[in-house]
């Protein structure tokens, strides 16, 4: 049984439309690295329309290198709000509100991909059937169970983590780094669509840029927070990204936008779990 749940407005295929909130084109729109950076922010976060025109495939490919920047922005917002909540709100309520804000700031983009991936990868008998299930807007039993367990695990981690500020920053940062890595390293399943256009114009230069940004931020983080969970978070993010991509390739001819969203969610959970231990 599958239920219809309207999460698709935040899907990768619709993101370009959502980003064009103003029909008036920019007179002097940013170009080059600036366009790529702003494209990453508009693509991955609910944000103002910094660029009020359609992004070119080249710009969307170049934006992959700046995915961790979008993650860093998200992590800093969550960390700042969590710090303020700690002053006036009980821990359980604070964790619930932080989790709700986390989903809202991303437009449920990655959560939607995770739900579709649960139904697609765990349902169907052929790669073609699985890809078709992942295109379906309805939510099935696998998605319902997987999504519930995912959010419950995140909530439990947010309540339990002693170093919550660096945990939020590193989880949001490394999850977008993981997406950038698998996007470049593994084949894409579909022959057309936005994901295919991004894949065609993203290469190892973007992967290297994403890695440099991520490692630079984590190096600064390790000066303040315990270095052991910072290092283990990188290991966990890399392992989860690679293992899930390999699992996907055993069931599909390649990755999809939904799989990228699932990678993001699974890396976030893995990093949060790492930070749950009492590091000193």
C-alpha positions in Angstrom: 0.0 0.0 0.0 1.3 3.5 -0.9 -0.1 6.8 0.3 0.1 10.1 -1.6 2.2 12.7 0.1 3.0 15.9 -1.7 6.7 16.4 -1.1 7.7 16.7 -4.7 7.7 20.5 -4.9 11.1 20.3 -3.2 12.5 17.6 -5.5 15.6 18.3 -7.5 13.6 18.3 -10.7 11.6 21.2 -9.4 14.3 23.2 -7.7 15.2 25.5 -10.5 11.5 26.5 -10.8 11.4 27.2 -7.0 14.5 29.3 -7.1 13.0 31.6 -9.7 10.7 33.5 -7.3 11.0 36.7 -9.2 10.2 36.7 -12.9 12.3 39.8 -13.5 15.8 38.9 -14.7 18.9 40.3 -13.1 20.4 43.2 -15.0 23.9 42.1 -14.0 23.7 38.6 -12.7 26.7 37.0 -11.0 28.8 34.7 -13.1 31.6 32.2 -12.7 32.5 31.1 -9.1 30.0 33.6 -7.6 27.1 32.1 -9.6 28.3 28.6 -8.6 28.4 29.5 -4.9 25.0 31.1 -5.0 23.6 28.3 -7.0 24.7 25.8 -4.4 22.9 27.8 -1.7 19.7 28.3 -3.7 19.8 24.6 -4.8 20.2 23.1 -1.3 18.6 25.6 1.0 15.4 27.6 1.3 16.9 31.0 0.5 16.2 34.3 -1.2 16.5 34.2 -5.0 20.0 35.7 -5.3 20.0 34.9 -9.0 16.7 35.5 -10.7 17.2 33.5 -13.8 17.7 29.9 -14.8 21.0 28.4 -13.9 23.0 26.9 -16.8 24.0 23.3 -16.6 27.6 24.4 -16.3 26.8 26.6 -13.3 24.9 23.8 -11.6 27.9 21.4 -12.2 30.3 24.0 -10.8 28.0 24.5 -7.8 28.8 20.9 -6.6 32.2 22.2 -5.4 30.4 24.6 -3.1 27.9 22.1 -1.6 29.8 22.1 1.7 29.4 25.9 1.9 25.6 25.4 1.9 26.0 22.8 4.6 28.2 25.1 6.6 25.6 27.9 6.4 22.9 25.5 7.5 25.0 24.1 10.3 25.8 27.6 11.7 22.2 28.6 11.6 21.2 25.5 13.5 24.0 25.9 16.0 23.1 29.5 16.6 19.4 28.7 17.2 20.3 25.8 19.4 22.5 28.0 21.5 19.6 30.5 22.0 17.1 27.7 22.7 19.4 26.3 25.4 18.9 29.5 27.3 15.1 29.3 27.5 13.8 26.0 26.3 14.0 22.5 27.8 16.3 20.0 26.0 13.6 17.7 24.6 11.6 20.6 23.1 14.7 22.2 21.8 15.7 19.1 20.0 12.3 18.8 18.4 12.3 22.4 17.2 15.9 22.1 15.9 14.9 19.0 13.9 11.8 20.8 12.5 14.0 23.8 11.5 16.5 21.5 9.9 13.9 20.0 7.7 12.3 23.4 6.9 15.6 25.1 5.9 16.2 22.4 3.3 12.6 22.4 2.0 12.5 18.7 2.9 14.6 18.2 -0.2 16.9 15.5 1.2 14.2 13.9 3.3 12.0 13.5 0.2 14.9 11.8 -1.6 15.5 9.4 1.4 11.8 8.5 1.4 11.8 7.8 -2.3 15.0 5.8 -2.0 13.5 3.6 0.7 10.6 2.7 -1.5 12.6 2.3 -4.6 15.6 0.4 -3.4 13.6 -1.9 -1.1 10.7 -2.4 -3.5 10.4 -3.6 -7.1 12.0 -6.6 -8.7 14.0 -5.0 -11.5 16.0 -1.8 -11.9 13.4 -0.4 -14.1 10.6 -1.0 -11.6 12.7 0.6 -8.8 13.4 3.7 -10.8 9.7 4.0 -11.6 8.8 3.6 -7.9 11.3 6.4 -7.1 9.5 8.7 -9.5 6.1 8.0 -7.8 4.9 10.9 -5.6 3.2 8.5 -3.2 4.8 7.3 -0.1 4.9 3.6 0.7 5.4 1.4 3.8 9.2 1.4 3.4 9.4 5.1 3.2 7.0 5.6 6.1 9.1 3.2 8.3 12.4 4.5 7.1 11.5 8.2 7.5 10.1 7.6 11.0 13.2 5.8 12.1 15.5 8.4 10.6 13.8 11.3 12.3 13.5 9.4 15.6 17.3 8.6 15.5 18.1 12.3 14.7 15.9 13.5 17.5 17.5 11.0 20.0 20.9 12.1 18.9 20.1 15.8 19.3 19.0 15.1 22.9 22.1 13.0 23.7 25.0 14.8 22.2 27.2 16.6 24.7 29.1 18.7 22.1 25.9 19.7 20.2 27.3 22.9 18.5 30.2 21.3 16.6 28.0 18.2 16.0 25.4 20.3 14.1 28.1 22.1 12.0 30.0 18.9 11.1 26.8 16.9 10.3 25.5 19.6 7.9 28.9 20.1 6.4 30.0 16.5 5.9 26.6 15.4 4.5 26.9 17.9 1.6 30.5 16.8 1.1 29.4 13.2 0.8 26.8 14.2 -1.8 29.5 16.0 -3.8 31.8 12.9 -3.6 29.3 10.3 -4.8 27.9 12.6 -7.4 31.3 12.9 -9.1 32.5 9.3 -8.4 29.6 7.2 -9.3 27.5 6.9 -12.5 24.1 8.4 -12.9 21.1 6.2 -13.6 18.9 8.3 -15.8 19.7 9.6 -19.3 18.0 13.0 -18.8 16.8 15.5 -16.2 18.4 18.0 -13.9 20.5 15.4 -12.1 22.0 14.2 -15.4 22.9 17.8 -16.4 24.6 18.4 -13.0 26.5 15.1 -13.3 27.7 15.9 -16.8 29.2 19.2 -15.7 30.7 18.1 -12.3 34.1 16.6 -12.2 37.0 15.9 -9.9 37.9 19.7 -9.7 34.5 20.2 -7.9 35.2 17.2 -5.7 38.6 18.6 -4.8 37.2 22.0 -4.0 34.5 20.5 -1.9 37.1 18.5 0.0 39.4 21.5 0.6 36.5 23.6 2.0 35.3 20.7 4.2 38.7 19.9 5.6 39.5 23.6 6.2 36.3 24.0 8.3 36.9 20.8 10.2 40.5 21.8 11.0 39.2 25.0 12.5 36.5 23.1 14.4 39.1 20.7 15.8 40.9 23.6 17.5 37.8 24.2 19.7 36.0 20.8 19.9 37.6 17.4 20.7 39.6 16.4 17.6 38.7 12.6 17.9 35.0 13.0 16.9 35.9 15.4 14.2 38.3 12.8 12.6 35.8 10.0 13.1 33.1 12.0 11.6 35.1 12.3 8.4 35.6 8.5 8.4 32.0 7.8 9.1 30.8 10.2 6.3 33.2 8.6 3.8 32.2 5.1 4.7 28.5 5.7 4.7 28.6 7.5 1.3 30.6 4.8 -0.4 28.8 1.8 1.1 25.4 3.3 0.3 26.4 4.1 -3.2 27.7 0.6 -3.7 24.4 -0.8 -2.3 22.5 1.3 -4.7 24.6 0.1 -7.7 23.7 -3.4 -6.8 20.0 -2.5 -7.4 20.1 0.3 -9.9 22.3 1.1 -13.0 23.5 4.3 -11.2 22.6 7.0 -8.7 19.7 9.5 -8.9 18.8 12.8 -7.3 16.8 10.8 -4.7 19.9 8.7 -3.9 21.9 11.9 -3.3 19.2 13.0 -0.9 19.4 9.7 0.9 23.2 9.9 1.1 22.8 13.3 2.7 20.4 12.1 5.3 22.4 8.9 6.2 25.6 10.9 6.6 23.9 13.4 8.9 22.7 10.5 11.1 26.1 8.8 11.1 27.9 12.0 12.1 25.4 12.7 14.8 25.8 9.2 16.2 29.6 9.7 16.3 29.1 12.8 18.4 26.8 11.1 20.8 29.8 9.5 22.6 31.3 11.4 25.5 34.4 12.7 23.9 37.0 14.6 25.9 
